[in-house]
Structures are given as structure tokens and as C-alpha cells.
Amino acid sequence: MPEATDRELTALAQGALTRPASEALPLLSRLGFTDPERAIRTLDRLAGEGTYLTPLPAILLVELARAGNPDLGLAHLDRYVAASGSRTTLYPRLVEDPALAQGLARLLSHSGFLADLLVRDPGQLYGLFAGDGAVEGGTGRRELRALLLRETTSGETAERLDALRRAQRRELLRLGAAELLARQSVAQTGRELSALADAVLAVVLELVQADLVDRYGRPRGPGGQLAQFGVVALGKLGGEELNFSSDIDLIFVYDEDGEARRGVRGPTIANAEFFTRLGEGLIQALTATTSEGFLYRVDMRLRPEGA
């Protein structure tokens, strides 16, 4: 829509929210909605019914118009409010905190991926944006690993992996919002996404390896020394240029042939078999889809017999 002053946009938004539909339709068109009739229906739904009628704040309609794709933003907002059930809490907060309204409108208008994450975890909104519009966070590899470990300390391995999936979604939402609001460069986002993948890999490896050690004991070399397993990142992850939809390209290495044995007289398993199972378990844990989604797609085809 043509450039309009704050006062003009606010007047259009207030009129669209308070006037009869026949008068509101042209106002919504002037705000940039390409389907104003659908917008009217969505605004009615967002206001609720009966004694719980709570019209959408004009400031959010203004910010949706400013974001440049108000139809998409309003559709995602409808999903978000339905998921959160927090109309009477959300709307006053948006009036009190214009930075929150701006951040929410831009997020919902520009990224279906981020909108999906927010709808999945609606409570993340209030911790996402600071009062000045900044995005909270910026966490190094070591801190991320410690954070993820704290959130995966209880339950069976499957439950801990689901907790990890939830934590990963929260970090992806934080990073996506930071890039969307131009609070950090694309290069910095790539580095932080790579740090997140690094931390997730480390935690998943610890969980899967602990299960195998419980079953087979620790793998050791011929001299009794512990054999080590390594995950090497190639491609975008190795170059710290990961994006939100990247596969992670990996190869696995281990340093000692030998065997694992549980207890003094327990059965043995060759290190090659132990570490093969470890690699397979790691890939399965990363790629498996549950009700909490999945962690990463993994590409192992960068070496002979990569399957």
C-alpha cells in the first residue's frame, strides 16, 4: 500500500475494527488486504463471542499492514490465538508493548516456518521479544549443550529425546526471530544454527551411547584403553553455514579395534559392531519423527558405503 502516516494507519485500523462490514471492507483494502472479506471473517473470529468479545487491538492491525503481507499474517494470527487460548491476556499486552506487537506481526507475516513453531509452542511469545524489540539470547556451544542436557535429565531415552526436540524448536524460533528482525546477520545466524546442531548432536550421542554401554559395556582397545568415537561434520554444518532447512552431512570414525564386554564374564561385542550400532542409533534418534517432530535430516552418503 502507499506510504501512510502512523495516524492514518491507526485511523484505518480503528475504522476497520469498529465499523459495519460494508464500511470496513474498503478500509481493509487500503491497509493492504487482498481478500478483505476473508479478513472480516477472521477479525470477527479473533474478537470472540458474547460477553467475551475482545476486538483485536488496532496496533496489531497497523503492524500487520506495515509488515507487507497482512493476509498471511492475519491467517497465522488466527492460528496462534486459537492455539494459545489467550486472547484476553494477549491483546492488552500488545497494547502495552508496541515492540511485542511489531515483532509478532513481522514474524507471522514473513515466515510460515516460524509461525508454525510459535503456534506449536504459543507460550514462547512473551519470552521471545525484549521490551525494546530485541530478541533474547545468543548462546555458545558449551552453554547450549549444558542447557539441553538440563532439559533431558529424566525419563526414558525416548522421553528425553522428545524434551530435546522441544528445546531445539525453542532455539530455532529464537534464532529465526533474531534474523527476521535484523538483530543479527545471516552469517551469525548460520554460526548459531551450527552451534545448536553441534550441541544437539553431542547430547543425542551421549544418550544413545549410554544405552549401548548399559547393554554391552564400554568398548576398549587391545591394551584395555577406552576406544573413542567421533562425529565429523562436513558441508554446511562443517562450514558453520547451516540454514533452517539444511541436512547435516556427517561421517563417523573410531580409533581402536577391540571389544566391549559387560562385566567380567559377560559376552563380548567387537568395537566395529559396537560403533556401527552407535552410528545407526545416532542417525535414528536424529531423524525419527514423533509427536514432537524430528531433530535433523542426516546425509551419510559422503563416503563409501555411506548407507
Buried (B, 14 or more C-beta within 10 A) or exposed (E): BEEBEEEEBBBBBBBBBEEEBEEBBBBBBBBBBEBBEBBBEBBBEBBBEEEEEBBBBBBBBBBBBBBBBBBBBBBBBBBBBEBBEBBEEBBEBBBEBBBBBBBBBBBBBBBEEBBBBBBBBBEBBEEBBBEEBBBEBEBEBEEBBEBBBEBBEEEEBEEBBBBBBBBBBBBBBBBBBBBBBEBBEEEBBBBBBBBBBBBBBBBBBBBBBEBBBEEBBEBBBEEEEEBEBEBEBBBBBBEBBBEBEBBBBBBBEBBBEBBBBBEEEEEBBEBEBBBEBBBEBBBEBBBEEEEBBBBBEBBBEEEEEEE
